[in-house]
Amino acid sequence: MTKPTMKVSLTLLVLVVLAVSGWAWSALNTSASDVANDVTPLKDVSITNSSLIERGEYVMRAADCAACHSREYGEFAGGYEMKTPFGTLVSSNISPDVQTGIGNMTERDFFNAVRQGIGSHGLQYPAMPFTAFRKISDEDMHALWAYWSTLEPVNHDVDENADMPFPFNIRLAMAGWDMLFFDNKGLKHNPEASGNINRGRYLVEGPGHCSTCHTPRNLLGAEKQDAFLHGGNIGKWYAPDITPAADTLVGQQQTAAIVRYLKSGTDGKAVAGGPMAEAVEHSLQYLSQEDLTAIAAFLKAQKPSHSNTSLNNTAPATAAVSSKQALVYEVNCAACHGVEGEGIRGIVPSFAGNTAMQADDPTNLIHVMLRGGRAAYTSTARTAAGMPSFAWKMNDQQIAEILNYVRNNWGNQASNVTTDQVKTMRKELNARQQLSTPQQAGD
């Protein structure tokens, strides 16, 4: 290599190193946590300001911390298994226990963990929504810390990434992920939007971390920024599109009905199930009417994901099949969901005109047919009706046929569910097979 060539190569190398260093500094810089105390560990903190503690509990509810961190092992003791495309993660113990929890964390450590994704065991995985929590204000973080100082320690040792295969079990690799996808900035007030919209945006993009479930992700597990709130898969569930497109609940319902859904788990037609039922039960029902209204207003102010108002039913059922499925529906479904698919208001979802029934992605419907489901239990909707599993009663084809019937009757129009889709999900959910009748067994 000649001297001029070597000089150019070294210059380029230096520039690349400087660029990567600057990139890393931007993503991993923790100066936002300078506002926090870095002396007193959580186990020794004593805060008596009741209004601050109360605000912290409200922030905890808004952030839905309990959904992942409070399971059968105790309050905030972790242990919740999260299946990801890269392996299984387990939620950490964030109780003030000094041995297995965060009792030795200072407030600054706490800020770094929540908003920067830098925990006591190293860099965190994006299953912890620190990318959204980065937008939580300093004031709310101080309040959250005050609330955490009131919790009881729970001794429960958790190895969060023990079931993650190589190389995904290397936490340091998350530095590269952070450099690519972590926007290390707080949320700025939009002077052109109303106070209500700004508040709704803060709750949705910050503590509420709605995009964590409702935005599709790329191959590296990062949210697709150009598909914000367009709907996404979370494990074996589907978080629907919550933009105001014409065929979504947000698009079809008025603000008051959306608020009612967030508060109670139902707008009178749809009923929240799966992870959304948990979000309503543990988080949203505790938010004020003003905050829920702000969330609904922000969602309705978003750009619709698409302009198409008609769904594509590529293979409508024949008259003979419809007649057969009408009988199957009457025998198995009508008692709860009504002869005309009208449901029971606030308890059992209606089928007629229900956007959830007509979603392009039928994952949730197949899931509930195979494993059953339960509505959220809230202070304003205490019945929390359950849906039994039909896995034992129907084979894959029968489940596909009855779903196609309810997705394409009473004015509904949706793409067909296939037998293969049901078969695949039955295997993934480890749902039982249809019971054999004596006649079938003898065939």
Secondary structure by P-SEA (a helix, b strand, c coil): ccaaaaaaaaaaaaaaaaaaaaaaaaaaccccccccccccccccccccaaaaaaaaaaaaaaaccccccccccccccccbbbbcccbbbbbcccccccccccccccaaaaaaaacccccccccccccccccccccccaaaaaaaaaaaaabbbbbbbbccccccccccccccaaaaaaacccccccccccccccaaaaaaaaaaacccccccccbbbcccccccccccccbbbcccccccccccccccccccccaaaaaaaaaccccccccccaaaaaaaacccccccaaaaaaaaaaaaacccccccccccccccccaaaaaaaaaaaaaccccccccccccccccccccccccccccccaaaaaaaaaccccccccccccccbbbbbccccccaaaaaaaaaaaaccccbbbccccaaaaaaaaaaacccccccccccccc
